[in-house]
Amino acid sequence: MADSPVTTARRAQDDDRPYYPFLRTLWDTAAFHAGQRPRTVAVRCEDRTLTYEELHRESNRIAHAIRAAGLAPGARVAYLGRESEQYYAILFACAKSETVLVPVNWRLAAPEVSHILQDSASQLLFLETEFAPVVERMPTGVPGTVVLLGVPSAIGVPSAIGGRPAFAPWKDAQPDTDLDPGSGPDDPIAQLYTSGTTGLPKGVVLAHRSFFAIRDALAGEGLDWIDWRTGDIALVGIPGFHVGGLWWATQNFNAGVTVVAMRAFSAPGAVALIRDLGITTVCVVPAMLRMILAEPGLTPQDFTALRKIVYGGSPISEALLEESLAMFGSDFAQIYGLTETGNTAVCLPPAAHVPGDARMKAAGRPYPGVGCKVIDDKGEPLPPGAVGEVCLATPARMLEYWGLPDKTRETLVDGWVHTGDAGYLDDEGYVFISDRIKDAIIVAGENVYPAEIESALEAHPGISEAVIVGAPDERWGESVHAFVVAAPGQDQPKPRDLHRFLVDRLAAFKLPAAYEFIDHVPRNPSGKILRRELRDRFWGDARRKVN
């Protein structure tokens, strides 16, 4: 008979693996650890720290200020800035004010930021002044309430943002008394934007349970695939506007350990933090591992405190994984999932990371309580070894796509998330990803969707048509390759001209790395673009058509 949650929690404490099953919302997390470990550092960013007591009080003030600004429960609160201790205080403030955090990718261009703010109907924007010029260029203007982060006043801020309140005096005018909104595990806490094949980002609404369900699944079975230990110092390498970065940070907060936030990832910075702070766990995408390994003078002694590396966000090559195992000397756990699944739903545990083992090529196996099936194009389950669409049923799954009920019904069917990824299961339930059914390109862990880039390119007067595919890239996993047809009667534009045309319209990671002019776009008899025909020029007969 399985142990009860209370017994499991006690055993976890005896094993020095903190697990608190009674924490069900992020409000619970902030209040509990402020009382139990008030002096423990909750979050460190550069030379600044917040203890759990300070994080609790700071987020209380922000929550009071959010309510004083007139935001009702369920209102959206946007954040446009880099990683910081303030970001996490705002996250917990949203939990306490019953509002929903909308983290905005700071790499996006002004029209993309504008879409997210408009689509989410965010009533409040926390804005780092570094990104004020982006907001000033938005075609729709800025939300009515903007709070500036990182400056004592609005001096020197662009005119469209000038006069907005600065963060410190805005929140310090409020009390630090506790607020308990009475939220439950199924209430929304975050809305993260992920692009679709239409090119317009969709808001994935996640509930509190998305940040607790996998923790419970692991603890309930006593598994150490991903674990947290007293005294851990966890590095968040993935930005908080990604579900992976937000999920990893919350898991460590739930365990009451220290989170180290990088303002923006850099390989030299990550190595220095791991070495100098005694980082014990990290969460990264494979491209980050590659960048770290490229650092000159690196030795295993730089990583003596590191005990576990959690990685995901894009496939990893066998060569990179084996090189990483040799250098870091730590346990590795691969995670696979989507924003729609609340991040990880499948894990390749440390014990499966054996060089030469066939399962090193797997994404992993589902956590306890997570279902996985592979279906054909009629929705029927396929037997082991047969390739079809991977579907996942997880208690961490999204509530909905914000304002898109039809899209929600397409992706979330009877509790199953249809991933759009092609793969198969082996006889023991391990999941292997072989290709993507949808057209997404993954550049260093960032999802890039062709339709958005194609639309932007076709706005150029010298371009008649464009088709975007992913090409193999040793550093980033994939790069964006543009096939373009010149407009009749126009001079063929040069690649540098196309680059200049796109640079203010798209985020840098979406810009094509190469342009190839073709006479016409291949289509089938019904007129559908034969994207695979163009993509296969790069991938050929490769067994796994992701990199």
N, C-alpha and C positions, 0 to 999 in steps of 0.2 A: 504494500500500500504506500502511495506517495505521501511524503511529509506534508503537514499543513503549512501555509505561508508563515505562520508565527515560528514554527519549529525550524523552517528553512532559514528564517531571518536570524534566529539564535545561532544556528550552525555557521552561518556566514560570518557572524561576529566572532565566533570562536576561531574561525579560519582566517581572521583578519581581513575579511572581505565584506565591507560594509554594504548592507542591504536593508532598506527600511520599507517594507511592503505597505505600510500605512500612508506613505506619501503617494498621493494620486493626482495632484495638480502642482503646478509650479509655485502657486501661493503656499502650499504645504511645505515645499522644499525650502523656500526662503525663510519662513517663520521657524521651522524646526531647527535648521542648522544655526540660525542666529541665536537660538536658545541653548543648543547643545555644544557648539564650538565657536563662540563669538569671536575669539582671537585668531582663529585659523584663517589664513589668507584664502579668500574665495577666488579672486581673479587678480592677475598681475598683467599689466601692459606697460612695456618700456620700464620706466622707473617708478611707476605708480601702482599702488595696490589698494584693494578694498578687502577688509576682513568680512566674514559672514555677517557679523553684526552691522558693519558699515554698509554692506550691500543691502541688507534688509531695510535699514533706516533711509538710505538714499532712495531706494525704490519706493518706499512709503511716500516720501516727499514728492517724487515725480508722479505717483498715482494720484495724490491729492491735487496736484497741479493740473493733471489731465481732466479730473472731474471738475475743477474750478473753471477750466476752459469750456465747459459745457458739453463734453462728449458723453453720450449715453452708452450703456452697455451694448457691445457689438460694434461700436464705431471703429473705424480703421485708423491706425496710427502708423505713419510711414517713417522709415529711417534711411537716410542717404548719407553714408559715411563709411569709413574704414572700421576695422575691428578696434574696440576699445573697452575699457571697463564701463564707460557710459552706456555702450550698446547693451550690455547684459543687465545693467540697472534698469534701462528702459524696458527690456523684455519682462523682467519681473514686475515692473510697474504696470505693464499692460495686464498681467495676470491679476494684479490687485485691483485694478480699475475696471476689470471685465471688458477691456477693449482688445483689439486684435492687431498684433504687430505685422507690418508689411515691410520687410527688409528689401531695399532696392539695390540691385547690382550697381556698384559705383563705376563699373567699367562701361556702362551703357551711354549711348549718345542721347542728346536732349529729346528727340522725338520718342525714343524708347522709354525714357523716364516719364515723359508726359503721359504716354499710354497707361503705364502702371498706376500713376497717381489718379488719372481720370477713371480708369476701369475700377479701381478699388474704392473710389469715392473717399479717399483719405481726407480726414478733417484736420489732421495735425501732421506736420512734417518736421522731424528732427533733422537738421541739415548741418553737416560739417562745412565750414566756409570754403574749404578747398574746392567743393563742388557747387558752390553758389553760381559760378558762371554757367554751368550746365543747366541749372534751373532757370536762370535768366534767359537762356536761349529757347526755352520751351515754347512752342507755338500757342499753348493754351494758358500761359501764365502760371502763377504759383498758387497753392492752396491759401485759404484765408489766414490760417494760423501756422506760422513758421517759427520754430525755436532754433536759434543758432548755437551750434556746438563749437567749443574750442576757442572762443574769443570773449573778452570781458565786455565788449560793446560791439555795435554794428559799424564802427569806423572802418573805412577801407573796404567795405563789402559792396558788391555791385548795387546799383540804384534800385533794382527791382526787389532786392532783399533788405536793403537798408531800413533801419527803423524797427526791425523785428527784435523781439526780446532775446537776450543772451541767456544761455542755459542756466548758469549758476544762480543769478539772482531770481530767475523765473521759478526755479524749484525750491530755492532756499527760503522763499517767502511762505512756504507751506509747512505744516507740522510734520513730524516724523512718526506720528502715531499709526498703529496698525489699522489696515483696512482688510476686511474679509468679505469679498463679494459673494461668497457662497457658491462659487463655480464648482462644477463637477467634471469628471474625466472626459465627458462627451462634449463639453463646451469648447468653442474655438479659441485658439490662442495665437495662431500664426497663419499668415497667408503668403505663400511663396510663389513667385512667378516662374513658370517654366514654359518655354516656347513650344508651339505645336507646328504641324506641317502647314498650317495656314499662314504661318509667319507671325501671328499675333500671340504674345505671351498670355497664358491662362493662369489665373490665380488659384493655386491649390490650397484649400482650407484644411488645416490640420487642427485636431483637438488635443487637449492635454494628454490624452491616452497615447498619442503617437510617440510621446517622449518617455513613456513608462512601460509599454507593453512588452518590448523585447527584453528589457531588464528583468521583468517578472518571468518571462519564458526561460531565460538562462538560469535564474536563481531557483525556479521551481524544479529544475532537473539537476541542479548542482553542477552546471557546466561552466567551464572556464574559457570558453571560446573567446569571449571578450569579458574581461573582469576588471574590477576596481578594488584597490587595496588601500588600507589606511596609510596615509603619508604619500600617496601618489601625487605627482606633479605632471599634469597633462598638457601637452602642447596642442593647440588648435591650429592646424596648418591650412584648413579649408575655410574660406570666408563664410561668415555667418549668414549671408544672403542665400547660401546653398543649404539644402536640407542636411547634408553631411556635416557641415560645420556647426550648424545649430544643434543638431542631434547630439554630436559628440560633446559639445560644451554642456548641454543639459544633463547628460549621463553622469558627468563628473560632478556637477553641482548636486545632483540627486544623491551621490555617494558621499558628499561632504568633503571632497578633496580640492586641490588647488588647480585652477585653470590658468594657463599662460596664453594670452592672446597676442598674435602678431598683427601689427597694423596692416601689413601686407607681406605675403610670403616672399622670402629670399633665401637662397641656399646658404650663403654665409651667415645670415642671421639665425637660421634654424640650427645650424651646426653649433654656433656660439651659445645659443640658449640651451640646447641639449647638454652640451659639455659643462657650461658654467652654472646652470641652475639645477643640474642633476635631474633633468626630465626623465620620467620613467615610462610614459606612454605618449604616443602621438597618433594622429589621424591625418592621412595625406592621400593625395591621388598619385598614381604611378609616375606622372611627369615630375612630381616633386622629388621622388626618390632618385630619378635619373639626374636631376639637377644637383642634388646633394652629393651623389657619387662622383660627379664631375669636378667637385671642389678639389683644388690642389692640396697635397700634403695630408690628405685624410687618412686616419688610421683607426682600427677598431678601438683604440684607447679613448677616442673621442666620445664613445657611446657606452661606456662601462655601466652607467646607471640605467640605461634604456632596457626595459624588459619586454615591451610589446609594441609592435607597429600594426595599426589597423589601417588598411588601405582599400580604396574602391573608387567609384566614380567613372572608371573606364577600364577596359581590359588591360592586362599586364603581359608583357612578353616573358617567355620562359627564361631568356637570357638575363633580362633585368631582374627578375625574381631571384635567380640563382646568385647573381652578383650581390644583391641586397642581403640575402641570407649569409653570405660569406663575410660581408663587411660589418653588419650591424650586430650580429651575434645575439639577436633577440628573437622572441616568438613573433610570428606573423599571423594575422587573421585578415582574410579578404572578405569584404562585405559587398553584397549586390542587392540592389533595390532601386526604387524610383522615389521622386518626391511624392508621387501618388500613393506609395506604400508606406509613407512615413519614414523613409530612408530604408535601412537594411531589413531584408526579409530572408536572405540566404547568406550563409557564412561558410567559408572554407577555413576550418579551425586550424590552430597551430600544428596539431598532430598530422594533418594531411600535407604539410609543407615539407615534402621529402623529395629532394632532387632526383629526377628520373621516374618518379611515380606518375602514372597516367592521370591521377586526380589533381596534379598540380595545374592541369589545364581547365579544371572545373571552376565555376563560379562558387560552388559550395553546395551545402545541403540546407533545406529550410530549418529554421528554429523550431523547437517544440511548439505546437499549436499553430504553426503556419502551414497552410496547404500550398501545394504546387502541382500544376497539371500542364500538360502540353496538348494543344488542340489543333485540329485541322481547320481548313477554311470554312467548314460547316459547323464548327463548334464542338465536334466530337473528340473525346480524349484519345490520344495516341499511345501506343505501347512504348516501352523503353527502347531507346535507340532511334525512334522516328522523330524527324525534325518537324516542328510546328511552332505555333505561338505559345510562349511561356505566359502562364496566368498564375497569379499569387493571391491567396486569401490570408490576410493578416489582420490581427486586432489593431494594428497601428495605422491602418489604411486611412486615406483622406475622407473628409466629410463630403466634399463636393468640389467641382470647379466653380469658382465664384461667378454667379450670374449666367451660367451656361448649363442648364439642365439637360439639354440634348447631348452635349459632349460628356457630361457626367454619366449619363446612361450608357453611352458607347463604351466608356472605359471601365466603369464599375458595374458589373453585371452579377446580380445575385451574390454579392459579397466578394466577387473575384475581380481583381485588377488585371485588365488585359494590358500587358506591358508593351506590345508592339515589337518585342524582341523574339527572334527565332532561336530555338535551341532544342535540346532533348534531355531526357532523364536516363541515367543508367539504371542497372538492376537494383542498386541500393539507394536510389533516390537523389543521387548527386545531379546537380543542374549544370549543363554545359551550354554556353551561349555560342552560337555559330555565326550569326548574322543579325541584322536588324531588319524587321519587316517595314518599319517606318523609315524615313529617309534621313534620320538624324545623323549628324557628323559630330564626333566628340573630339574636341581640341583641348588637350590638357585638362580633361574633366569638365569642360564647358560644353553644353549642348548647343549645337549650331544647326539651324534648319534651313534647307535650301530655298524655300519659297520666299523667305524674307530677303535674302541676298539677291535672288533673281529679280524680285520686284524693284529693288533699289537700282540694280544694274540697268534694267530695262527703261528706267527713267532717264538714262543718259541719251542724248539725241543721236549719238553715233552707234547705238546698240539696238538691234532689232529683237533679238532673243538671247536668253542666257539660261544655262543649265549648270547647277552647282552639284558637285560630288565631293566625297572625301577621298583623299589620296594618302597612302601610307607615309608616315613621318616618324623617323627614329627618335626624335626628341619629344614631340607633342602627341604621339600616337596617331593622329590624323592631321592633315592640313586641308584647307579649303581650296579646291581647284575649280576655276571658272571656265566653262566652255561658252564662247560667245559668238554670235552671228552679227556681223556689221550691218548697219542700216543701209539699204540701197541708196545710192547716190551720195553717200557721205564718205569722207575720208576715214579710214580705219583708225580708231583712237589707239594711242599708245598705252601700254599697261600703267605707266606712271600717271597718265591723265585719268584713267579709271580709278586708280588708287586715290588720287586727290579728290575725285568726285564723291567717293564713298566715305572718306575718312570722317566727315561730319555727320554722316547719316547712319553709320553702324558702329558698334563697339569694335575695338581693335582686334579682338580675337575672332571676329566674324569676317574680317577682311580677307579676300582671296590671297593666297600665297603665290598663285600663278594664274595666268590668263592664256587660254589657247583659242585661237580663232578657227572656227569651222564654217563650212559652206551652208550647212543646214542642220537642224535638230532632228535626230532619228525619232520616228514615231511609228506606232503600230497602225493597222488599218482604221481603227476608231479614232485616231488622232492623239492617243496618249503617248507622252514622252517615254522613250525607252531609256530611262535613266541608268538602269543596270548595264546596258550595253556600253555606255560611256564609262561607268564606274569600273567595269571589268577590264578596261585597258590597264588599270593600275593593279588590280587584285588578281586578275587572271584565274588560275586554277587553285588559288590558295584555299586550303581546307577551312580555315577560320577567317572570314572576310571582315574582321575587325582587328584593330592593331593594339 
